[in-house]
Amino acid sequence: MKEKKEEKSITDYVAFYVIIGVLLGVVLGNAIQNAALGILLGTSIGLASGVIQKMNKKMEKENKK
């Protein structure tokens, strides 16, 4: 029997990618000697990639119909 996979909400994707983005931002911040700017950049990159990932999944689902 195949179990139906639970659909992830957009907040799951965004939260995951924002956390990754913050970690990336800390690294970037240390590299450019400006932690606040690095965290801001990392968070925005994470947020954008989370939204894009969710939209890609949504488009794939619609194309299968």
C-alpha positions as CSV (number, residue, x, y, z in Angstrom):
1,M,0.0,0.0,0.0
2,K,1.2,3.4,-0.9
3,E,0.9,6.0,1.8
4,K,-0.1,9.5,0.6
5,K,2.8,11.9,1.3
6,E,1.8,14.9,3.4
7,E,2.0,18.1,1.4
8,K,4.4,20.6,2.8
9,S,3.1,24.1,3.3
10,I,5.0,27.2,2.0
11,T,6.0,28.1,5.5
12,D,7.9,24.8,5.9
13,Y,9.9,25.6,2.7
14,V,10.4,29.2,3.7
15,A,11.4,28.4,7.3
16,F,13.9,25.8,6.1
17,Y,15.5,28.1,3.5
18,V,15.6,31.1,5.8
19,I,17.5,29.1,8.4
20,I,19.9,28.0,5.7
21,G,20.1,31.6,4.5
22,V,20.9,32.9,7.9
23,L,23.7,30.4,8.3
24,L,25.0,31.4,4.8
25,G,24.6,35.0,5.9
26,V,26.8,34.5,8.9
27,V,29.5,33.1,6.7
28,L,29.1,35.9,4.1
29,G,29.1,38.5,6.9
30,N,32.3,37.2,8.3
31,A,33.9,37.2,4.8
32,I,32.9,40.8,4.1
33,Q,33.3,42.0,7.6
34,N,29.7,43.1,8.0
35,A,27.6,40.5,9.8
36,A,24.3,42.4,9.6
37,L,24.5,42.8,5.9
38,G,25.6,39.2,5.5
39,I,22.6,37.9,7.5
40,L,20.2,40.2,5.6
41,L,21.6,38.9,2.3
42,G,21.5,35.3,3.4
43,T,17.9,35.6,4.8
44,S,16.7,37.2,1.5
45,I,18.4,34.5,-0.5
46,G,16.9,31.8,1.7
47,L,13.4,33.4,1.5
48,A,13.6,33.7,-2.3
49,S,14.8,30.1,-2.8
50,G,12.1,28.8,-0.5
51,V,9.3,30.6,-2.4
52,I,10.8,29.5,-5.7
53,Q,11.0,25.9,-4.6
54,K,7.4,25.8,-3.5
55,M,6.2,27.4,-6.7
56,N,8.2,24.8,-8.7
57,K,6.4,22.0,-6.8
58,K,3.1,23.6,-7.4
59,M,3.7,24.0,-11.1
60,E,4.8,20.3,-11.4
61,K,1.7,19.2,-9.6
62,E,-0.5,21.3,-12.0
63,N,1.3,19.9,-15.0
64,K,0.6,16.3,-14.0
65,K,-3.2,16.9,-14.1
